[in-house]
Amino acid sequence: MKIEVQIHGNMLKPRGVAEEIIILDENASVAELLREMGYLPEHIKYIIAVRDAIMLKHSATLRDGDIIQLSIPIGGG
Amino acid sequence: MAIIGVGGLGCTVAKCLAGAGIGRLELIDDGIIELSNLNRQFLYRFNDVGFPKAEIAAKRLSEQNPFAEIAFSRTRITEENVIETFAKSSLVIDCLDNFESRYIVNLAAVAIGNPFIHGACRGFEGRAMTIVPNKTACLKCAIPYASMESNTPIIGSTAVFVASIQASEAVRTLVGLVPALEGKMLFADLSMMRFETVSIPRDSECRICGRT
């Protein structure tokens, strides 16, 4: 299935692009998407995934055609 | 009302709320004004460098609104003093600069059941969320793991933007309106002018609020 990924913030752009199309097996999870994108295992837990303006758990199942937005926590003030 | 952290966010939140006529503000910060703060911490001036943030902020706010009661505490928020802060305040505003302290505030909010308004910024990116314990997701639901922080400096306009959102949420809460970001997090990227409001579901497995 085809997933469109929109990446917010420079830290999450391992390939330097803000948008990517990722091909995954049916019923793949958010965690599998992040691994497929090449994020390091020790970094994956920090990544926030959003679909249709709702935050997803990493165990959530993706659907063909999903648009997933990725970002990371911000703590400064 | 308590403002925890009188830095980039706290300065603007405090100015907005003092100007709005909030009767009592308590400012909590153990920091000292540094030269590098002046790009975004607009209660302070060049000659304030080296002086305590909470004390100078209180002085400036009293000049802005002499009818408001402005209290200050030159302390760092800890597990020992956070409960007292919540008990004394109808609303707490999280203007902190680190997740360790934010999680302490979140834990106390859930324990007591009082709301707080979260804000954070880095570079051109900002976040804001209003957390109402036992009703909305808590900060730990929204951000279970906090790391990957960079040393990207905070742009002054980003801090003012996020702080203005926090102040708006505070005013709405105080007058009995539903805060626009109740259970939702604003993701703002001022470098791309992208603004998204994301629903944050409560996590039934959250270690902080999942059993409440």
Interface residues (C-beta under 8 A of the other chain):
Chain A: H8 G9 M11 H43 K45 Y46 I48 V50 A53 I54 M55 K57 Q69 S71 I72 P73 I74 G75 G76 G77
Chain B: G5 G7 G8 L9 G10 C95 L96 D97 N98 F99 R102 G119 A120 C121 R122 E125 G126 R127 A142 I143 P144 Y145 A146 S147 M148 E149 S150 I154 A159 M185 F187 D189 R194 E196 T197 V198 S199 I200 P201 D203
